[in-house]
């Protein structure tokens, strides 16, 4: 997984053997999450609200609307399926839809095959490597596998997408910054916390 014809960005890693329950601590568990959202993609800037909601049929609905309430995109994620229910014209291109599907799928850990995961470590972090076709997805935690810090998607020779997470626990992270390494495509998310209703 770490070898290639050229230098690997993960060549410094060493094999690791974490506790069997490691991955269970990293899977997001939520019903509904709302984020203030900013998207910068190939010269366009979009902002608004991103709603992520678990549906009764087991799917996850992801809807992005602007400040005026107009829907920018509306996606459905199933365990091994993705549907674009709506997407505005400026984003409705194959390369952009593929990137959005990948980015949101990384955040949701949608369709991850945990069976063949391989573990590596640096001096301070644990890397959980999941093969995804010709690429690898790394869930990167503290060395004790108690806190998910970021997710990286990489080919053998380079990192392609980096998802930085702040306060990621059992729920989805409070803040998320998704950055593509090969072209201009960045997504910033800041969770909106709903205050408890008065007693």
TORGU-965163 format. One record per residue: x, y, z of N, C-alpha, C in turn. Coordinates in steps of 0.05 Angstrom, whole numbers, padded with zeros to 5 digits, always signed. Example, Ala and Ser with C-alpha at 12.3 -4.5 7.8 and 13.67 -1.06 7.14 Angstrom:
+00264-00114+00156+00246-00090+00156+00264-00066+00156+00257-00045+00142+00273-00021+00143+00258+00001+00157
This chain:
+00016-00024+00000+00000+00000+00000+00017+00025+00000+00040+00023+00013+00057+00047+00015+00079+00049-00006+00082+00028-00022+00103+00028-00042+00094+00039-00068+00112+00050-00084+00106+00061-00110+00132+00065-00125+00129+00073-00151+00153+00078-00167+00167+00104-00157+00151+00123-00148+00162+00148-00138+00160+00149-00107+00170+00171-00095+00168+00173-00066+00139+00175-00057+00133+00161-00036+00106+00162-00024+00105+00183-00002+00083+00199+00000+00081+00218+00022+00078+00205+00049+00075+00178+00049+00071+00163+00074+00095+00144+00080+00117+00149+00067+00140+00131+00069+00151+00131+00098+00145+00151+00114+00155+00153+00141+00140+00135+00161+00117+00123+00152+00100+00108+00170+00112+00080+00176+00104+00070+00200+00112+00043+00208+00087+00027+00214+00088+00000+00211+00065-00016+00217+00057-00013+00247+00031-00016+00252+00020-00013+00279-00001-00034+00284-00007-00039+00309-00027-00059+00317-00044-00047+00339-00064-00031+00332-00081-00018+00353-00102-00038+00364-00116-00030+00384-00137-00046+00396-00159-00052+00375-00171-00076+00375-00192-00083+00355-00215-00063+00354-00221-00049+00376-00244-00031+00377-00237-00004+00366-00214+00000+00355-00205+00026+00346-00224+00039+00326-00231+00025+00305-00248+00036+00284-00276+00044+00294-00286+00029+00313-00313+00034+00324-00314+00062+00337-00292+00071+00347-00291+00097+00360-00291+00120+00340-00286+00114+00314-00282+00134+00294-00307+00138+00276-00326+00119+00277-00349+00121+00260-00369+00142+00270-00377+00161+00253-00396+00182+00262-00423+00170+00268-00435+00180+00289-00462+00172+00298-00479+00197+00302-00498+00202+00285-00513+00226+00286-00541+00222+00273-00559+00240+00279-00585+00240+00266-00588+00264+00246-00583+00288+00257-00585+00312+00240-00563+00332+00248-00549+00343+00229-00528+00362+00234-00531+00385+00213-00528+00410+00223-00530+00433+00206-00504+00449+00207-00494+00457+00184-00469+00471+00182-00472+00498+00167-00459+00519+00177-00454+00542+00160-00432+00533+00141-00436+00539+00115-00419+00527+00095-00409+00547+00075-00384+00544+00067-00372+00560+00046-00358+00542+00026-00363+00545+00000-00351+00529-00021-00338+00546-00041-00312+00541-00046-00298+00555-00068-00289+00534-00088-00299+00537-00113-00293+00517-00133-00290+00531-00160-00267+00526-00173-00260+00537-00199-00272+00564-00205-00266+00583-00187-00274+00611-00192-00301+00619-00181-00316+00600-00170-00342+00606-00158-00340+00605-00128-00354+00623-00115-00357+00623-00085-00386+00620-00078-00392+00600-00062-00420+00595-00054-00420+00593-00024-00441+00603-00011-00444+00601+00018-00473+00596+00025-00477+00585+00049-00504+00579+00058-00504+00559+00080-00524+00542+00080-00528+00521+00101-00527+00494+00088-00513+00476+00102-00512+00448+00093-00525+00431+00115-00546+00417+00107-00561+00399+00125-00553+00370+00119-00545+00356+00139-00539+00327+00137-00558+00312+00155-00574+00294+00144-00595+00281+00159-00597+00252+00153-00598+00235+00174-00603+00207+00171-00632+00202+00165-00638+00186+00145-00666+00181+00137-00675+00153+00147-00701+00149+00150-00712+00124+00160-00703+00099+00144-00698+00103+00118-00690+00081+00101-00660+00074+00103-00646+00088+00120-00617+00083+00124-00599+00100+00108-00610+00115+00089-00594+00133+00073-00587+00159+00089-00569+00175+00078-00562+00201+00089-00568+00222+00068-00584+00241+00075-00591+00263+00057-00573+00287+00063-00562+00299+00042-00544+00322+00044-00555+00344+00026-00564+00366+00038-00577+00388+00023-00562+00414+00029-00553+00428+00008-00539+00453+00011-00557+00475-00001-00564+00495+00015-00580+00517+00006-00566+00543+00011-00571+00564-00006-00559+00590-00002-00575+00607+00018-00565+00631+00023-00578+00648+00043-00607+00655+00036-00614+00653+00010-00641+00659+00002-00659+00635+00003-00648+00612+00010-00664+00588+00012-00665+00571-00014-00650+00579-00034-00649+00564-00059-00631+00540-00056-00639+00517-00066-00623+00493-00064-00601+00493-00084-00576+00490-00074-00553+00488-00091-00548+00459-00100-00549+00441-00080-00549+00413-00088-00564+00397-00067-00574+00374-00075-00589+00355-00058-00580+00327-00065-00565+00314-00046-00554+00288-00051-00565+00267-00032-00565+00242-00041-00571+00219-00024-00548+00200-00023-00539+00193+00000-00518+00173+00004-00530+00148+00016-00527+00125+00002-00534+00099+00013-00507+00085+00019-00508+00061+00030-00484+00047+00038-00465+00045+00014-00475+00037-00009-00458+00034-00032-00471+00047-00057-00484+00068-00053-00498+00082-00075-00499+00112-00070-00498+00127-00091-00501+00157-00089-00520+00166-00110-00538+00185-00102-00557+00197-00121-00556+00227-00119-00554+00240-00142-00556+00269-00143-00585+00276-00151-00600+00286-00131-00628+00293-00136-00631+00320-00149-00612+00338-00143-00613+00365-00155-00585+00377-00152-00577+00392-00172-00552+00407-00171-00553+00430-00191-00545+00454-00182-00547+00477-00199-00528+00474-00223-00533+00488-00244-00519+00484-00269-00489+00488-00267-00480+00509-00252-00452+00515-00251-00436+00493-00237-00449+00476-00221-00435+00454-00208-00441+00427-00221-00461+00427-00238-00471+00402-00249-00453+00392-00272-00428+00387-00265-00408+00376-00284-00397+00351-00272-00389+00332-00289-00381+00306-00279-00358+00308-00259-00337+00324-00265-00314+00326-00248-00321+00338-00221-00339+00358-00221-00347+00371-00196-00365+00353-00179-00384+00340-00192-00402+00321-00178-00385+00298-00166-00366+00289-00180-00349+00267-00170-00334+00276-00146-00323+00301-00147-00308+00312-00124-00326+00316-00100-00351+00327-00104-00369+00331-00082-00377+00305-00069-00383+00285-00086-00389+00258-00076-00367+00248-00058-00342+00250-00068-00319+00240-00054-00315+00255-00027-00317+00282-00028-00312+00298-00005-00332+00292+00018-00358+00293+00010-00378+00288+00031-00378+00259+00040-00372+00241+00021-00369+00213+00029-00347+00208+00049-00325+00223+00046-00303+00220+00065-00312+00229+00093-00327+00252+00094-00336+00262+00120-00356+00242+00133-00373+00231+00117-00394+00212+00127-00383+00184+00131-00359+00179+00120-00347+00152+00119-00367+00133+00105-00378+00143+00083-00399+00128+00068-00386+00106+00051-00396+00081+00056-00386+00059+00040-00358+00050+00046-00347+00057+00068-00320+00049+00075-00319+00019+00080-00299+00005+00069-00295-00023+00074-00274-00027+00095-00283-00030+00120-00264-00032+00142-00251-00059+00145-00260-00079+00129-00250-00106+00133-00220-00109+00127-00211-00095+00107-00183-00098+00099-00165-00075+00109-00174-00061+00130-00159-00038+00140-00131-00046+00149-00111-00030+00143-00084-00034+00152-00075-00010+00169-00060-00015+00190-00054+00006+00209-00024+00013+00208-00019+00039+00210+00009+00049+00210+00010+00071+00231+00034+00079+00238+00038+00100+00258+00062+00117+00252+00060+00142+00261+00083+00159+00262+00090+00162+00291+00106+00181+00299+00113+00184+00327+00089+00193+00344+00070+00207+00331+00048+00218+00347+00020+00212+00336+00018+00198+00313-00008+00193+00302-00011+00165+00292-00036+00155+00291-00043+00129+00280-00057+00133+00254-00050+00118+00233-00062+00119+00207-00076+00093+00201-00102+00095+00196-00119+00072+00189-00123+00073+00159-00110+00055+00144-00111+00056+00115-00132+00038+00103-00149+00049+00087-00171+00034+00075-00168+00036+00045-00165+00014+00031-00162+00014+00002-00188+00022-00011-00186+00040-00031-00210+00049-00046-00202+00049-00076-00204+00026-00088-00195+00024-00116-00165+00026-00117-00155+00045-00133-00126+00050-00136-00116+00070-00115-00134+00080-00099-00126+00100-00078-00129+00089-00050-00120+00104-00031-00123+00096-00003-00134+00119+00013-00153+00113+00031-00164+00132+00049-00151+00127+00076-00141+00148+00088-00128+00146+00115-00145+00161+00135-00155+00146+00156-00167+00159+00179-00144+00163+00199-00138+00188+00206-00115+00194+00222-00123+00204+00249-00113+00191+00270-00121+00196+00297-00097+00202+00314-00102+00208+00340-00080+00209+00359-00070+00180+00362-00047+00177+00374-00034+00151+00375-00051+00130+00389-00069+00138+00407-00086+00120+00422-00112+00114+00408-00117+00125+00384-00141+00120+00369-00166+00128+00384-00165+00152+00397-00188+00162+00412-00201+00187+00399-00186+00200+00380-00196+00225+00369-00188+00226+00340-00209+00227+00322-00204+00229+00293-00196+00258+00287-00172+00262+00276-00161+00288+00271-00165+00297+00242-00161+00279+00223-00165+00286+00195-00168+00260+00179-00177+00264+00154-00179+00243+00135-00164+00251+00110-00148+00233+00099-00134+00239+00075-00139+00218+00053-00143+00227+00029-00147+00210+00006-00122+00213-00012-00109+00191-00018-00084+00193-00033-00081+00171-00053-00066+00177-00074-00056+00157-00093-00029+00147-00081-00015+00130-00096+00010+00120-00086+00031+00142-00084+00029+00163-00101+00050+00183-00102+00043+00210-00090+00017+00215-00086+00010+00242-00076-00016+00242-00061-00019+00262-00043-00044+00267-00029-00062+00281-00048-00088+00273-00048-00107+00286-00066-00128+00303-00052-00137+00294-00029-00156+00309-00013-00149+00307+00017-00150+00329+00031-00145+00329+00060-00169+00341+00074-00180+00326+00093-00204+00335+00108-00195+00339+00137-00192+00364+00145-00184+00370+00173-00209+00373+00190-00208+00360+00213-00231+00359+00231-00224+00371+00258-00243+00386+00269-00240+00397+00296-00263+00387+00313-00256+00376+00336-00276+00365+00355-00293+00344+00342-00280+00324+00330-00295+00301+00319-00296+00279+00340-00321+00273+00348-00325+00252+00368-00345+00232+00357-00364+00225+00373-00385+00206+00364-00402+00220+00343-00405+00246+00344-00420+00261+00324-00402+00270+00302-00412+00283+00282-00395+00295+00262-00380+00319+00274-00357+00326+00262-00340+00346+00274-00353+00374+00275-00344+00390+00295-00354+00417+00298-00346+00434+00274-00321+00431+00266-00311+00446+00243-00297+00428+00224-00300+00433+00198-00288+00416+00177-00277+00434+00156-00253+00428+00147-00241+00442+00124-00231+00421+00104-00243+00421+00080-00236+00401+00059-00221+00416+00038-00197+00406+00032-00180+00420+00012-00169+00399-00008-00175+00404-00034-00164+00388-00056-00135+00398-00061-00118+00379-00067-00090+00386-00070-00082+00391-00099-00100+00383-00118-00093+00386-00146-00106+00409-00161-00128+00419-00150-00142+00442-00163-00158+00457-00142-00168+00480-00150-00182+00498-00132-00210+00487-00125-00211+00475-00101-00237+00464-00092-00234+00461-00062-00246+00480-00047-00245+00479-00018-00273+00482-00006-00277+00468+00015-00303+00469+00029-00298+00474+00059-00311+00494+00071-00309+00500+00099-00336+00496+00112-00337+00482+00135-00361+00476+00149-00358+00484+00178-00378+00497+00189-00378+00504+00218-00406+00496+00229-00406+00477+00248-00431+00467+00258-00447+00488+00273-00473+00488+00268-00491+00505+00283-00503+00489+00306-00497+00498+00330-00506+00483+00354-00533+00495+00363-00552+00477+00366-00579+00486+00374-00580+00486+00404-00588+00509+00415-00590+00512+00444-00612+00495+00455-00607+00485+00479-00628+00469+00492-00653+00486+00497-00676+00473+00493-00701+00487+00498-00704+00493+00528-00715+00516+00536-00719+00522+00564-00736+00502+00578-00730+00496+00603-00745+00476+00618-00772+00488+00627
